[in-house]
């Protein structure tokens, strides 16, 4: 069975952590090109750390993790209160020892789209700032992404 090439973009709080865990449990059918982080549930420093720490704690250090946008494009960042200060409530995940990708999330998403030549699936559970930046920088990305799935909303 051919694996589905996918990039996942999260503002990793508790709900996103579950989505990451579920995806990592299905690497037999998902070709996870990268996981990117964006500010949303909590500021970027926390969402990015949560993302990298969860991926690495579960032993998937081969998956690139990239930091993305720290603020929305046109307004002030307003974080959710339901995820606590860290985004993971009282859950503590060991700190990863590896670094984030050198490229930012928008570039990582674009690179994956080019590599997958029109077959990439983009899955997002937070603000769409990273994909918006990728489209602004590289308008051709629109034709390079096969499907977009979004779980969005706010309190």
C-alpha positions as CSV (number, residue, x, y, z in Angstrom):
1,X,0.0,0.0,0.0
2,X,1.3,3.4,-1.0
3,X,1.8,5.7,2.0
4,X,0.0,9.1,2.1
5,X,2.5,12.0,2.0
6,X,1.4,14.5,4.7
7,X,2.6,17.6,6.5
8,X,0.9,18.3,9.8
9,X,0.7,21.9,11.2
10,X,-0.2,22.3,14.8
11,X,-0.5,24.8,17.6
12,X,0.3,21.9,19.9
13,X,-2.0,21.9,22.9
14,X,-3.7,18.9,24.4
15,X,-5.9,18.2,21.4
16,X,-3.1,18.5,19.0
17,X,-0.9,16.2,21.1
18,X,-3.5,13.5,20.6
19,X,-3.6,14.1,16.9
20,X,0.2,13.8,16.8
21,X,0.1,10.6,18.7
22,X,-2.5,9.1,16.5
23,X,-0.6,10.0,13.3
24,X,2.6,8.6,14.7
25,X,0.8,5.3,15.4
26,X,-0.1,5.1,11.7
27,X,3.2,5.6,10.0
28,X,2.5,2.3,8.2
29,X,0.1,4.3,6.0
30,X,1.4,7.9,6.6
31,X,4.6,9.3,5.1
32,X,5.0,12.2,7.5
33,X,7.2,14.7,5.7
34,X,7.3,17.1,8.5
35,X,5.4,18.5,11.5
36,X,5.3,22.2,11.9
37,X,4.3,24.5,14.8
38,X,2.4,27.7,14.9
39,X,1.3,30.1,17.7
40,X,-2.3,29.6,18.7
41,X,-3.3,27.7,21.8
42,X,-0.3,29.1,23.4
43,X,2.7,31.2,22.1
44,X,5.0,29.7,19.6
45,X,7.8,28.9,22.0
46,X,5.5,26.5,23.8
47,X,3.7,25.0,20.8
48,X,7.0,24.3,19.1
49,X,8.5,22.8,22.2
50,X,5.4,20.7,22.8
51,X,5.5,19.4,19.2
52,X,9.2,18.5,19.2
53,X,9.1,17.0,22.6
54,X,6.1,14.8,21.9
55,X,7.5,13.6,18.6
56,X,10.9,12.8,20.1
57,X,9.6,11.3,23.3
58,X,7.7,8.8,21.2
59,X,10.9,7.9,19.3
60,X,10.2,9.5,15.9
61,X,13.3,11.6,15.7
62,X,13.5,11.1,11.9
63,X,10.5,13.4,11.4
64,X,11.5,17.0,10.8
65,X,9.9,19.5,13.2
66,X,9.9,23.2,12.2
67,X,9.0,26.4,14.0
68,X,6.5,28.6,12.2
69,X,4.7,31.9,12.7
70,X,4.8,33.5,16.2
71,X,1.9,35.9,15.4
72,X,-1.1,36.1,13.1
73,X,-0.7,38.1,9.9
74,X,-3.2,40.8,10.6
75,X,-4.1,40.8,14.3
76,X,-2.7,40.4,17.8
77,X,-2.2,36.8,19.1
78,X,-4.9,35.7,21.4
79,X,-4.3,32.3,23.1
80,X,-6.8,29.9,24.4
81,X,-7.1,29.6,28.2
82,X,-8.3,26.0,28.2
83,X,-4.8,24.5,27.6
84,X,-3.0,26.1,30.5
85,X,0.3,28.1,30.3
86,X,2.2,25.4,28.4
87,X,-0.5,24.1,26.2
88,X,-0.4,20.7,27.8
89,X,-2.1,21.5,31.1
90,X,-0.3,19.7,33.8
91,X,1.4,17.2,31.5
92,X,5.2,17.3,31.4
93,X,6.9,15.8,28.4
94,X,10.7,15.3,28.6
95,X,12.7,18.0,26.7
96,X,14.1,17.0,23.4
97,X,17.8,17.3,22.8
98,X,17.5,17.8,19.0
99,X,17.1,21.1,17.2
100,X,14.3,22.3,15.0
101,X,14.7,22.4,11.3
102,X,16.8,25.3,10.0
103,X,14.1,26.4,7.7
104,X,10.8,27.8,9.0
105,X,7.5,26.1,8.7
106,X,6.4,27.9,5.5
107,X,9.6,26.8,3.7
108,X,9.3,23.2,5.0
109,X,5.7,23.0,3.9
110,X,6.7,24.3,0.4
111,X,9.6,22.0,0.1
112,X,7.4,19.0,1.0
113,X,4.8,20.1,-1.6
114,X,7.5,20.4,-4.3
115,X,9.0,17.0,-3.4
116,X,5.5,15.3,-3.5
117,X,4.6,16.9,-6.9
118,X,0.9,17.5,-6.3
119,X,0.3,14.5,-4.0
120,X,0.9,16.2,-0.6
121,X,-1.9,16.3,2.0
122,X,-1.8,19.2,4.4
123,X,-3.5,18.7,7.8
124,X,-3.8,21.6,10.3
125,X,-5.4,21.9,13.7
126,X,-4.5,25.5,14.5
127,X,-4.3,28.9,12.9
128,X,-3.5,28.8,9.2
129,X,-0.6,31.3,9.4
130,X,2.1,28.9,8.2
131,X,0.3,27.9,5.1
132,X,-0.7,31.5,4.4
133,X,3.0,32.5,4.5
134,X,3.9,29.6,2.2
135,X,1.2,30.8,-0.3
136,X,2.4,34.4,-0.1
137,X,6.0,33.3,-0.7
138,X,5.3,30.6,-3.2
139,X,1.9,30.9,-5.0
140,X,2.6,27.8,-7.0
141,X,2.1,25.7,-3.8
142,X,-1.6,25.9,-4.3
143,X,-1.3,23.5,-7.3
144,X,1.2,21.3,-5.4
145,X,-1.1,20.3,-2.5
146,X,-3.7,17.6,-3.2
147,X,-5.9,18.1,-0.2
148,X,-6.2,20.3,2.8
149,X,-7.8,19.2,6.1
150,X,-8.5,21.7,8.9
151,X,-9.8,21.3,12.4
152,X,-10.2,24.9,13.4
153,X,-12.2,27.1,15.7
154,X,-11.8,29.0,18.9
155,X,-13.6,29.6,22.2
